[in-house]
Amino acid sequence: MTKANKQDRPLRVLRLTPHYYWPQLAKTSWPVKFDAIGGMQSQITRLTQALDAEGIEQTVLTLQLPGAPRRWQVSDRTEVLGVRVPVLPLRSRIRGMVDLNLSWALGVLRHLLRTRRRPDVLHVHCSGVIIPPLLGWALCRLLRVPLVLTVHCSIIVTYHPMNRLDGLLQPFARWVEQRAIRAAARTITLTPRTIPTLKKRSRRSDDAFAVLPDVIDAEAFAARATPEAIEAVRRRWDLPADKATVGYVGRLAREKGWPIILDIAEELLDEPIHWLICGDGNERDLFEQDVARRGLGDRVTVTGYVPNEEIPAVMKAMDLMLMAPIHEEFGSVMLEAMAVKLPIIAVGVGGVANVLEDGALGWLVPERTPEAFAEGIRKAMADPEWRNTAAEQAATAVRARYDLGAVARDTAELYRAVVRNDGA
């Protein structure tokens, strides 16, 4: 294919990610043991749809999930394929199925052996584990196409090991991420904060990196929070009308810091607060056991999996949203809260402080302790003027800075620049 011929047709992009949001599962349930639902799935799905509108031809190879279609033809330009080669199934508290990424990677390789279509760009989404950057590094050499990496969670800068074995693997994992960045035509980060370290470790220049944040169509998201939908949420989970609702939205997983939520709840037993925990994960059973052990059953509601389409109404049923992760590259759930004008209280790890503008758009606690969070929640709940002002400012900021269409256009232009440079 000549350079002129490439310019006469849409760019063909092969995007690789084990994580993807299947709306087809919204009416059933998400298979948590395969892949605990989180913000990365929603973000990649939103970007796929927006890139399709930009005229980019895409094939997305993601993990085949039980109940989801193996092939989803989004449009005549975009298809999503679920791939998986089963390997020895081992359960993990951290990752659900230990083989998730390996099974997906083997499925990617099997698919590529069966097809002879060569993409113009290989785009790999990396999430703090070894296999996606390793696969991207190997395939860009085998296919001889330029590689674009999106680092949703940097192993080098952001990720904290979750157990002893995880810690032992980290030197190799950091080396793999470093090599993949060195091989990439462009590495996308979600905030600027990781670039100095990644640049130094990979010995790449500034122009090898681009900052493209998580995104949201704020108007469309907020429009789902109708009064009827909010009232349905309150009835479904029997939320008390005489108490404030403090909520959490996300995976019930170690890195999201779920144990501290119940420590905070105990610190606030004297306050009229009910906790709405919206999410599922590999440690949901441990969370619910801890709720029962502490005698907090009448103060804590756990929803389990809720489809992303219903999250706006769930958020609007809350008065304040809590974020207490151990590590966090960005925290896309904040964009959703900002879109529906839900005030946020958080600890400023990773990219959280960047998104909340060091406290201008949310309440940042000075340290990740139950006492600090409890004090912050007391002050925030006692200050409705702050909650209203912060929520309005956050709603304005999210529409100006994290617009889905704008980031999709920038991503499409990045693809074109990579192909132009490759041709040159």
VMD Tcl script that draws the C-alpha trace (Angstrom):
set ca {
  {0.00 0.00 0.00}
  {1.53 3.34 -1.07}
  {1.40 6.49 1.01}
  {-0.95 8.07 -1.57}
  {-3.34 5.11 -1.37}
  {-3.42 5.36 2.42}
  {-4.50 8.97 2.15}
  {-7.38 8.00 -0.17}
  {-9.13 5.81 2.41}
  {-9.95 5.95 6.14}
  {-7.13 5.07 8.50}
  {-7.31 1.48 9.72}
  {-6.58 1.23 13.42}
  {-6.26 -2.01 15.35}
  {-7.03 -1.27 19.01}
  {-6.16 -3.82 21.67}
  {-7.66 -3.80 25.17}
  {-8.75 -6.57 27.54}
  {-11.24 -4.09 29.04}
  {-14.40 -2.96 27.24}
  {-17.94 -2.01 28.24}
  {-20.61 -4.16 26.64}
  {-24.00 -2.39 26.82}
  {-25.55 -5.70 25.81}
  {-24.95 -6.87 29.39}
  {-26.84 -3.95 30.93}
  {-30.05 -5.96 31.38}
  {-28.35 -9.05 32.81}
  {-25.21 -8.86 34.93}
  {-21.51 -8.23 34.52}
  {-19.30 -11.38 34.83}
  {-17.09 -10.01 37.58}
  {-14.82 -13.06 37.85}
  {-13.67 -12.37 34.28}
  {-13.35 -8.60 34.43}
  {-14.45 -6.32 37.27}
  {-16.23 -3.37 35.66}
  {-14.55 0.01 36.02}
  {-13.93 3.37 34.40}
  {-11.44 2.08 31.83}
  {-14.15 0.01 30.11}
  {-16.48 2.99 29.81}
  {-13.72 5.31 28.65}
  {-12.51 3.03 25.86}
  {-16.06 2.39 24.67}
  {-16.85 6.12 24.57}
  {-13.67 6.82 22.62}
  {-14.41 4.03 20.15}
  {-17.80 5.50 19.32}
  {-16.41 9.03 19.02}
  {-13.54 7.90 16.77}
  {-16.08 6.18 14.54}
  {-17.82 9.55 14.15}
  {-14.43 10.98 13.13}
  {-14.22 8.52 10.24}
  {-11.56 6.24 11.74}
  {-11.86 2.59 10.68}
  {-11.37 0.47 13.80}
  {-11.16 -3.13 14.87}
  {-11.19 -3.49 18.65}
  {-9.97 -6.81 20.04}
  {-11.14 -7.19 23.63}
  {-11.77 -10.02 26.07}
  {-14.64 -12.33 25.19}
  {-17.08 -12.22 28.11}
  {-19.84 -14.72 28.88}
  {-23.16 -13.34 27.68}
  {-21.60 -10.71 25.40}
  {-21.58 -11.09 21.61}
  {-18.38 -12.30 20.02}
  {-18.76 -9.69 17.29}
  {-20.39 -6.28 17.61}
  {-20.63 -4.32 14.36}
  {-20.88 -0.80 15.73}
  {-20.99 0.70 12.23}
  {-19.67 -0.02 8.75}
  {-16.30 1.33 9.96}
  {-16.06 -0.11 13.46}
  {-16.26 -3.62 14.85}
  {-15.59 -4.96 18.34}
  {-14.50 -8.58 18.62}
  {-14.37 -10.63 21.81}
  {-11.38 -12.97 21.77}
  {-10.14 -15.49 24.31}
  {-8.14 -18.71 24.42}
  {-8.99 -20.51 27.70}
  {-6.04 -21.32 29.93}
  {-5.87 -22.78 33.43}
  {-8.57 -20.89 35.39}
  {-7.15 -19.53 38.64}
  {-9.06 -17.09 40.85}
  {-7.42 -14.02 42.31}
  {-8.68 -11.46 44.80}
  {-6.80 -8.80 42.82}
  {-7.68 -9.59 39.23}
  {-10.60 -12.02 39.23}
  {-9.28 -14.58 36.78}
  {-5.48 -14.68 36.90}
  {-5.49 -15.71 33.26}
  {-7.63 -12.76 32.07}
  {-4.86 -10.87 30.28}
  {-3.04 -13.99 29.09}
  {-6.25 -15.53 27.77}
  {-7.05 -12.29 25.94}
  {-3.52 -11.96 24.50}
  {-3.59 -15.51 23.15}
  {-6.97 -14.74 21.61}
  {-5.49 -11.64 19.94}
  {-2.63 -13.70 18.49}
  {-5.01 -16.39 17.22}
  {-7.17 -13.74 15.54}
  {-4.18 -12.10 13.87}
  {-2.95 -15.44 12.54}
  {-6.33 -15.92 10.88}
  {-6.52 -12.50 9.25}
  {-4.10 -10.98 6.77}
  {-5.38 -7.43 7.03}
  {-2.62 -5.09 8.13}
  {-3.59 -1.97 10.08}
  {-2.06 1.46 9.63}
  {-1.75 1.95 13.39}
  {-1.64 -0.40 16.37}
  {-3.18 1.20 19.48}
  {-2.77 -0.67 22.78}
  {-4.50 0.34 26.03}
  {-2.38 -0.45 29.10}
  {-3.79 -0.79 32.61}
  {-0.92 -1.35 35.05}
  {-0.26 -5.01 34.19}
  {2.46 -6.65 32.13}
  {0.75 -8.29 29.18}
  {-0.81 -5.37 27.20}
  {2.46 -3.37 26.85}
  {4.39 -6.60 26.21}
  {1.93 -7.57 23.47}
  {2.09 -4.10 21.92}
  {5.89 -4.08 21.95}
  {6.04 -7.49 20.23}
  {3.28 -6.87 17.67}
  {4.52 -3.51 16.44}
  {7.74 -5.26 15.44}
  {6.05 -8.33 13.97}
  {3.43 -6.36 12.02}
  {5.83 -3.51 11.21}
  {3.27 -0.85 12.02}
  {3.58 2.19 14.29}
  {2.51 1.66 17.89}
  {0.40 4.05 19.97}
  {0.19 3.31 23.70}
  {-2.38 4.74 26.08}
  {-1.14 4.40 29.65}
  {-4.33 4.27 31.72}
  {-2.27 3.27 34.75}
  {1.53 3.47 34.68}
  {3.40 0.55 36.18}
  {6.47 2.77 36.54}
  {4.86 5.85 38.10}
  {1.45 5.03 39.55}
  {0.82 1.37 40.31}
  {1.34 0.03 43.85}
  {1.81 -3.75 44.27}
  {-1.21 -5.41 45.89}
  {0.56 -8.46 47.38}
  {4.01 -10.05 47.77}
  {3.98 -11.84 44.40}
  {2.77 -8.68 42.71}
  {5.72 -6.85 44.24}
  {8.21 -9.46 43.04}
  {6.96 -9.03 39.46}
  {7.20 -5.24 39.48}
  {10.83 -4.85 38.28}
  {10.05 -6.94 35.20}
  {6.72 -5.15 34.68}
  {8.41 -1.74 34.84}
  {11.05 -2.91 32.36}
  {8.33 -4.07 29.94}
  {6.48 -0.74 30.16}
  {9.75 1.09 29.58}
  {10.55 -0.99 26.48}
  {7.05 -0.56 25.07}
  {7.23 3.23 25.47}
  {10.62 3.22 23.79}
  {9.16 1.29 20.84}
  {5.99 3.40 20.56}
  {5.58 6.10 17.97}
  {3.54 8.00 20.55}
  {2.60 7.36 24.18}
  {-0.63 8.89 25.48}
  {-0.91 9.74 29.17}
  {-4.04 10.93 30.96}
  {-2.35 13.80 32.82}
  {1.01 15.57 32.42}
  {2.31 14.41 35.80}
  {3.67 11.03 34.62}
  {5.56 12.32 31.57}
  {8.82 13.51 33.23}
  {9.44 10.10 34.82}
  {8.36 8.10 31.77}
  {10.48 10.31 29.52}
  {13.53 9.78 31.72}
  {13.06 6.02 32.08}
  {12.43 5.44 28.36}
  {14.94 8.04 27.13}
  {12.34 9.57 24.82}
  {11.83 13.23 23.96}
  {8.79 15.40 24.69}
  {7.31 14.89 21.22}
  {7.02 11.13 21.87}
  {4.24 11.86 24.39}
  {0.76 13.35 24.26}
  {-1.70 14.15 27.03}
  {-5.26 13.09 26.20}
  {-7.42 12.81 29.32}
  {-10.40 10.65 30.10}
  {-13.56 12.09 28.58}
  {-17.32 12.32 28.83}
  {-20.29 13.62 26.90}
  {-21.43 15.52 29.97}
  {-24.76 16.69 28.58}
  {-25.83 13.24 27.40}
  {-24.68 11.65 30.66}
  {-26.46 14.16 32.89}
  {-29.65 13.93 30.82}
  {-30.15 10.37 32.06}
  {-30.61 11.60 35.63}
  {-34.29 12.41 35.27}
  {-36.42 13.01 38.39}
  {-38.22 9.74 37.68}
  {-34.94 7.80 37.42}
  {-33.62 9.33 40.65}
  {-36.81 8.49 42.52}
  {-36.62 4.93 41.17}
  {-33.09 4.63 42.59}
  {-34.23 5.85 46.00}
  {-37.13 3.36 46.04}
  {-35.09 0.44 44.69}
  {-32.50 0.66 47.44}
  {-34.79 2.12 50.11}
  {-32.61 5.15 50.80}
  {-33.72 6.94 53.98}
  {-35.19 10.40 53.38}
  {-34.06 11.70 56.78}
  {-30.34 11.05 56.22}
  {-27.70 12.43 53.90}
  {-26.39 9.91 51.36}
  {-22.63 9.64 50.99}
  {-21.70 7.38 48.12}
  {-18.94 5.44 46.44}
  {-19.01 4.42 42.77}
  {-16.48 1.93 41.42}
  {-14.93 -1.49 41.77}
  {-14.83 -3.13 45.17}
  {-11.16 -3.89 44.84}
  {-8.05 -3.46 46.96}
  {-6.56 -0.58 44.98}
  {-9.78 1.42 45.34}
  {-9.31 1.36 49.11}
  {-12.63 -0.16 50.18}
  {-11.60 -1.06 53.79}
  {-11.20 2.61 54.71}
  {-14.83 3.34 53.72}
  {-16.10 1.35 56.70}
  {-13.49 2.92 58.99}
  {-14.87 6.32 57.95}
  {-18.45 5.12 58.48}
  {-17.57 4.16 62.05}
  {-16.03 7.58 62.63}
  {-19.35 9.14 61.56}
  {-21.78 7.01 63.57}
  {-23.01 10.16 65.31}
  {-23.99 11.77 61.99}
  {-27.28 11.19 60.08}
  {-25.49 9.59 57.11}
  {-26.38 6.58 54.96}
  {-23.74 5.00 52.71}
  {-24.59 3.93 49.16}
  {-21.85 1.69 47.73}
  {-22.42 1.36 44.00}
  {-20.33 -1.32 42.36}
  {-19.09 -4.88 42.32}
  {-15.73 -6.56 42.30}
  {-13.55 -9.44 43.38}
  {-13.72 -8.34 47.02}
  {-17.41 -7.50 47.31}
  {-17.99 -10.52 49.54}
  {-15.21 -9.37 51.89}
  {-16.73 -5.90 52.00}
  {-20.20 -7.21 52.83}
  {-18.78 -9.55 55.48}
  {-17.02 -6.56 57.06}
  {-20.25 -4.54 57.00}
  {-21.98 -7.35 58.95}
  {-19.06 -7.83 61.36}
  {-19.07 -4.13 62.26}
  {-22.86 -4.01 62.64}
  {-23.25 -1.40 59.89}
  {-25.95 -3.18 57.91}
  {-28.58 -0.52 58.61}
  {-26.23 2.28 57.50}
  {-24.63 0.76 54.38}
  {-26.32 -0.31 51.12}
  {-24.33 -2.25 48.50}
  {-25.98 -2.18 45.07}
  {-23.77 -4.63 43.20}
  {-23.27 -4.14 39.47}
  {-25.14 -1.17 37.98}
  {-24.98 -0.50 34.21}
  {-23.26 2.73 33.23}
  {-26.52 3.96 31.72}
  {-28.05 4.04 35.23}
  {-25.09 5.64 37.04}
  {-26.25 9.27 36.49}
  {-29.46 8.67 38.46}
  {-27.57 6.77 41.19}
  {-25.16 9.68 41.56}
  {-27.96 12.23 41.75}
  {-29.42 10.24 44.63}
  {-26.22 11.03 46.56}
  {-25.28 14.20 48.44}
  {-21.51 13.61 48.34}
  {-19.20 11.12 46.60}
  {-16.15 9.61 48.29}
  {-12.87 8.63 46.60}
  {-10.18 7.00 48.73}
  {-7.97 4.95 46.35}
  {-4.51 3.64 47.15}
  {-3.41 4.58 43.64}
  {-5.28 6.27 40.80}
  {-3.99 7.44 37.42}
  {-6.96 9.72 36.73}
  {-10.27 8.67 38.27}
  {-12.79 8.97 35.43}
  {-15.70 8.47 37.84}
  {-15.00 12.05 38.93}
  {-15.96 13.29 35.46}
  {-19.30 11.53 35.80}
  {-19.90 13.08 39.23}
  {-18.89 16.50 37.93}
  {-21.26 16.12 34.97}
  {-24.28 15.65 37.28}
  {-23.09 18.27 39.81}
  {-22.33 15.81 42.60}
  {-19.73 17.21 45.05}
  {-16.62 15.06 45.57}
  {-14.44 14.44 48.63}
  {-11.19 12.67 47.80}
  {-7.57 12.05 48.66}
  {-5.24 13.61 46.12}
  {-3.27 10.56 44.98}
  {-2.11 10.20 41.40}
  {-4.18 12.28 39.00}
  {-7.04 12.99 41.42}
  {-5.62 16.31 42.61}
  {-4.98 17.30 39.00}
  {-8.62 16.69 38.00}
  {-9.96 18.47 41.09}
  {-7.52 21.35 40.56}
  {-5.90 20.94 43.98}
  {-9.23 21.40 45.76}
  {-10.90 24.06 43.60}
  {-13.41 21.54 42.18}
  {-13.70 19.15 45.11}
  {-12.77 18.67 48.75}
  {-9.27 17.19 49.09}
  {-8.43 15.67 52.46}
  {-4.83 16.24 53.64}
  {-4.11 12.56 54.29}
  {-5.63 9.16 53.61}
  {-6.92 8.41 57.11}
  {-10.44 7.74 58.46}
  {-10.13 10.76 60.74}
  {-9.21 13.13 57.92}
  {-12.03 11.88 55.71}
  {-14.56 12.02 58.55}
  {-13.61 15.60 59.34}
  {-13.84 16.55 55.66}
  {-17.26 14.93 55.29}
  {-18.56 16.70 58.40}
  {-17.38 20.06 57.08}
  {-18.65 19.44 53.55}
  {-22.09 18.33 54.72}
  {-22.33 21.35 57.03}
  {-21.50 23.73 54.18}
  {-24.20 23.57 51.47}
  {-22.89 26.77 49.90}
  {-19.51 25.12 49.26}
  {-21.20 22.01 47.88}
  {-23.31 24.03 45.45}
  {-20.45 26.27 44.34}
  {-17.96 23.44 43.86}
  {-20.52 21.37 41.97}
  {-21.38 24.22 39.59}
  {-17.71 25.01 38.93}
  {-16.95 21.33 38.38}
  {-19.85 21.00 35.93}
  {-18.52 23.93 33.92}
  {-14.95 22.60 33.98}
  {-15.84 19.07 32.88}
  {-17.68 20.39 29.83}
  {-14.77 22.66 28.88}
  {-11.80 20.35 29.49}
  {-12.91 16.74 29.13}
  {-15.13 16.88 26.07}
  {-15.46 13.55 24.30}
  {-15.62 15.03 20.80}
  {-12.54 17.21 21.26}
  {-10.37 14.35 22.57}
  {-11.59 12.05 19.79}
  {-10.56 14.65 17.19}
  {-7.15 14.99 18.84}
  {-6.74 11.20 18.90}
  {-7.65 10.92 15.22}
  {-5.13 13.63 14.36}
  {-2.50 11.83 16.43}
  {-3.11 8.68 14.35}
  {-2.70 10.67 11.15}
  {0.51 12.30 12.37}
  {1.93 8.90 13.34}
  {1.15 7.50 9.88}
  {2.65 10.58 8.16}
  {5.84 10.23 10.20}
  {5.97 6.49 9.50}
  {5.65 7.11 5.76}
  {8.35 9.76 5.89}
}
mol new
graphics top color blue
foreach p $ca { graphics top sphere $p radius 0.5 }
foreach p [lrange $ca 0 end-1] q [lrange $ca 1 end] { graphics top cylinder $p $q radius 0.2 }
display resetview
